[in-house]
Amino acid sequence: MNSELEKQLDALIGKISNKEDFDHVKEQLLKRGIESLLKAEMTAHLGYQKGSPVIENNQRNGFSEKTIKTHNGEQRIKIPRDRQASFEPVIVPKHQSISQELEDCIQLLYAKGMSNSDIIDFIESTYGVQYSTSQVSIITNQLLEDIKHWQNSPLEDVYPIVWIDAIHYKIRQEGKVISKACMIVLGVNTEGQQDILNMSIVETEKAAAWMSILDDLRSRGVKDIFFLCSDNLSGLDKAVEAIFPDSIRQICIVHQIRNSLKYVSYKDRKPIMVDIKAIYQADNEKFALEAFEVFKQNWEDKYLSAVQSWENNWDNLTVFLNYPKEIRKLIYTTNIIESFNASLRKYTRNKKVFPNDDAALKSIYLAAQSISKKWKKTRFKWGQIYNQLYICFPNRL
């Protein structure tokens, strides 16, 4: 597919507002999926990638066109040809139309990230033809080009609110299975449109990894972030200061509560929660500080680590108290991005171990696209929130 059509498709995806728009984009995705699979089949048939030296005097020879029937109607597709005319497509066999089962298979491949073994089993059971693992890898690797394009796409100048969270996976590296984090960055632009800005696989959650992720946002056009919300991630403060020094850090209150209660005995949980609620439900930071002194006096002797955690992170925990309730509701917790990660796990939970970073990223990316309607949306009552931000951050909007 040429780059112009890719741009048109990307533009279409961003403008889905009703069922007709969705059906149209779905048809375009199906066309793109079929043509990508056909190109991958040709690569497997010839035994070399496009642009590599020719093997056995056979090479690509343009395209022919074919009209196929789907349950949504007819679709015109391009089928690659080879000089020796020996290419026999499996996805769309000669003189046949695409079946409903195969259409579903392609939708799953592009929307839900099927494993190589799933694809092999499905095609073999449906058509009696078996792809090798290497052939399926060629097919699924077509997605890496889509991912690379998305990862390098330009971003907005300003994102008033950005959330960062991690989802962990087992990935094989140098013969060992290790735990790595996929760092998800979710942002809201000045129009109130919420979108995933970055997904990166990192081995360790350290300042250098955070700085690399934030620097990527900057290199893609982001100049300002008002609030950056996350768990109490080690090294993130330094990374934010280095890349977006004007950004305000807000540590997730929900995570802080979980951490505070981790080593609290069951019988003390209710009374200690009463004191904690008095802190984060305070009308302003002055009242929150008074509530903290009560919390400290009541529990310092018994649960010193919990008290010190609030004390050490006080500035980043209480930022939200300086803003109107509509802004507070958005920034005091990372529940928004945690909900997204929970949805991702539903699609990737059967992947016990990924063979490499690319395999993990492909699966996560496809899962993200399949649940895009849950996170790619406009924030409720954004007009009111925008006006509050305009007052709170003069000359930055």
Solvent accessible surface area in square Angstrom, and as a share of the most:
residue,aa,sasa,rsa
1,M,51,0.23
2,N,95,0.49
3,S,73,0.47
4,E,98,0.44
5,L,46,0.23
6,E,45,0.20
7,K,125,0.53
8,Q,90,0.40
9,L,3,0.01
10,D,58,0.30
11,A,51,0.39
12,L,59,0.29
13,I,54,0.27
14,G,53,0.51
15,K,147,0.62
16,I,68,0.34
17,S,95,0.61
18,N,80,0.41
19,K,150,0.64
20,E,139,0.62
21,D,47,0.24
22,F,105,0.44
23,D,47,0.24
24,H,81,0.36
25,V,7,0.04
26,K,60,0.25
27,E,55,0.25
28,Q,36,0.16
29,L,60,0.30
30,L,6,0.03
31,K,34,0.15
32,R,28,0.10
33,G,0,0.00
34,I,0,0.00
35,E,10,0.04
36,S,20,0.13
37,L,5,0.03
38,L,0,0.00
39,K,65,0.28
40,A,0,0.00
41,E,12,0.05
42,M,1,0.00
43,T,10,0.06
44,A,25,0.20
45,H,75,0.33
46,L,13,0.07
47,G,51,0.49
48,Y,21,0.08
49,Q,103,0.46
50,K,162,0.69
51,G,83,0.80
52,S,45,0.29
53,P,115,0.72
54,V,72,0.41
55,I,79,0.40
56,E,146,0.66
57,N,135,0.69
58,N,11,0.06
59,Q,65,0.29
60,R,60,0.22
61,N,58,0.30
62,G,38,0.37
63,F,89,0.37
64,S,44,0.28
65,E,95,0.43
66,K,40,0.17
67,T,54,0.32
68,I,0,0.00
69,K,128,0.54
70,T,22,0.13
71,H,107,0.48
72,N,69,0.35
73,G,36,0.35
74,E,124,0.56
75,Q,24,0.11
76,R,127,0.47
77,I,1,0.00
78,K,94,0.40
79,I,20,0.10
80,P,8,0.05
81,R,112,0.41
82,D,6,0.03
83,R,144,0.52
84,Q,102,0.45
85,A,80,0.62
86,S,49,0.32
87,F,11,0.05
88,E,109,0.49
89,P,9,0.06
90,V,28,0.16
91,I,3,0.02
92,V,0,0.00
93,P,27,0.17
94,K,95,0.40
95,H,179,0.80
96,Q,100,0.45
97,S,59,0.38
98,I,10,0.05
99,S,38,0.24
100,Q,80,0.36
101,E,92,0.41
102,L,1,0.01
103,E,2,0.01
104,D,64,0.33
105,C,5,0.03
106,I,2,0.01
107,Q,40,0.18
108,L,65,0.32
109,L,6,0.03
110,Y,33,0.12
111,A,32,0.25
112,K,89,0.38
113,G,6,0.06
114,M,35,0.16
115,S,33,0.22
116,N,45,0.23
117,S,67,0.43
118,D,69,0.36
119,I,3,0.02
120,I,19,0.10
121,D,87,0.45
122,F,58,0.24
123,I,3,0.01
124,E,74,0.33
125,S,94,0.61
126,T,53,0.31
127,Y,63,0.24
128,G,64,0.62
129,V,61,0.35
130,Q,116,0.51
131,Y,10,0.04
132,S,52,0.34
133,T,84,0.49
134,S,73,0.47
135,Q,54,0.24
136,V,0,0.00
137,S,34,0.22
138,I,37,0.19
139,I,7,0.04
140,T,9,0.05
141,N,64,0.33
142,Q,42,0.19
143,L,4,0.02
144,L,49,0.24
145,E,122,0.55
146,D,26,0.13
147,I,4,0.02
148,K,135,0.57
149,H,88,0.39
150,W,49,0.17
151,Q,51,0.23
152,N,97,0.50
153,S,31,0.20
154,P,119,0.75
155,L,32,0.16
156,E,83,0.37
157,D,76,0.39
158,V,27,0.15
159,Y,10,0.04
160,P,0,0.00
161,I,0,0.00
162,V,0,0.00
163,W,0,0.00
164,I,1,0.00
165,D,20,0.10
166,A,14,0.11
167,I,1,0.00
168,H,103,0.46
169,Y,21,0.08
170,K,102,0.43
171,I,1,0.00
172,R,112,0.41
173,Q,58,0.26
174,E,165,0.74
175,G,66,0.64
176,K,143,0.61
177,V,65,0.37
178,I,46,0.23
179,S,53,0.34
180,K,10,0.04
181,A,3,0.02
182,C,0,0.00
183,M,0,0.00
184,I,0,0.00
185,V,0,0.00
186,L,0,0.00
187,G,0,0.00
188,V,0,0.00
189,N,10,0.05
190,T,39,0.23
191,E,116,0.52
192,G,0,0.00
193,Q,96,0.43
194,Q,4,0.02
195,D,44,0.23
196,I,6,0.03
197,L,3,0.01
198,N,9,0.04
199,M,1,0.01
200,S,26,0.17
201,I,34,0.17
202,V,22,0.13
203,E,97,0.44
204,T,69,0.40
205,E,53,0.24
206,K,126,0.53
207,A,34,0.27
208,A,74,0.57
209,A,17,0.13
210,W,2,0.01
211,M,86,0.38
212,S,70,0.45
213,I,6,0.03
214,L,1,0.00
215,D,55,0.29
216,D,42,0.22
217,L,0,0.00
218,R,112,0.41
219,S,91,0.59
220,R,22,0.08
221,G,27,0.26
222,V,1,0.00
223,K,152,0.65
224,D,23,0.12
225,I,1,0.00
226,F,0,0.00
227,F,0,0.00
228,L,0,0.00
229,C,0,0.00
230,S,0,0.00
231,D,31,0.16
232,N,71,0.36
233,L,26,0.13
234,S,89,0.58
235,G,24,0.23
236,L,0,0.00
237,D,66,0.34
238,K,152,0.64
239,A,2,0.01
240,V,5,0.03
241,E,123,0.55
242,A,57,0.44
243,I,16,0.08
244,F,8,0.03
245,P,94,0.59
246,D,98,0.51
247,S,16,0.10
248,I,43,0.22
249,R,15,0.05
250,Q,0,0.00
251,I,1,0.01
252,C,0,0.00
253,I,2,0.01
254,V,35,0.20
255,H,25,0.11
256,Q,2,0.01
257,I,25,0.13
258,R,122,0.45
259,N,65,0.33
260,S,4,0.02
261,L,25,0.13
262,K,118,0.50
263,Y,171,0.65
264,V,8,0.05
265,S,48,0.31
266,Y,188,0.71
267,K,149,0.63
268,D,13,0.06
269,R,92,0.33
270,K,166,0.71
271,P,59,0.37
272,I,0,0.00
273,M,37,0.16
274,V,101,0.58
275,D,20,0.11
276,I,0,0.00
277,K,89,0.38
278,A,51,0.39
279,I,1,0.01
280,Y,39,0.15
281,Q,118,0.52
282,A,11,0.08
283,D,104,0.54
284,N,58,0.30
285,E,58,0.26
286,K,130,0.55
287,F,96,0.40
288,A,0,0.00
289,L,84,0.42
290,E,90,0.40
291,A,14,0.11
292,F,7,0.03
293,E,89,0.40
294,V,78,0.45
295,F,0,0.00
296,K,48,0.20
297,Q,151,0.67
298,N,83,0.43
299,W,29,0.10
300,E,61,0.27
301,D,148,0.77
302,K,112,0.48
303,Y,25,0.10
304,L,85,0.42
305,S,78,0.51
306,A,7,0.06
307,V,1,0.00
308,Q,78,0.35
309,S,32,0.21
310,W,1,0.00
311,E,75,0.34
312,N,122,0.63
313,N,27,0.14
314,W,29,0.10
315,D,111,0.57
316,N,31,0.16
317,L,0,0.00
318,T,5,0.03
319,V,18,0.10
320,F,8,0.03
321,L,6,0.03
322,N,94,0.48
323,Y,31,0.12
324,P,51,0.32
325,K,150,0.64
326,E,35,0.16
327,I,0,0.00
328,R,52,0.19
329,K,156,0.66
330,L,9,0.04
331,I,0,0.00
332,Y,63,0.24
333,T,10,0.06
334,T,0,0.00
335,N,70,0.36
336,I,39,0.20
337,I,0,0.00
338,E,38,0.17
339,S,69,0.44
340,F,7,0.03
341,N,2,0.01
342,A,49,0.38
343,S,11,0.07
344,L,0,0.00
345,R,111,0.41
346,K,124,0.52
347,Y,66,0.25
348,T,3,0.02
349,R,163,0.59
350,N,123,0.63
351,K,45,0.19
352,K,156,0.66
353,V,60,0.34
354,F,8,0.03
355,P,86,0.54
356,N,72,0.37
357,D,54,0.28
358,D,71,0.37
359,A,20,0.16
360,A,0,0.00
361,L,21,0.10
362,K,26,0.11
363,S,10,0.06
364,I,0,0.00
365,Y,24,0.09
366,L,7,0.04
367,A,1,0.00
368,A,1,0.01
369,Q,66,0.29
370,S,33,0.21
371,I,5,0.03
372,S,33,0.21
373,K,168,0.71
374,K,107,0.45
375,W,13,0.05
376,K,85,0.36
377,K,98,0.42
378,T,81,0.47
379,R,48,0.17
380,F,161,0.67
381,K,121,0.51
382,W,20,0.07
383,G,49,0.47
384,Q,85,0.38
385,I,8,0.04
386,Y,71,0.27
387,N,90,0.46
388,Q,28,0.12
389,L,0,0.00
390,Y,126,0.48
391,I,136,0.69
392,C,49,0.30
393,F,12,0.05
394,P,86,0.54
395,N,156,0.80
396,R,66,0.24
397,L,58,0.29
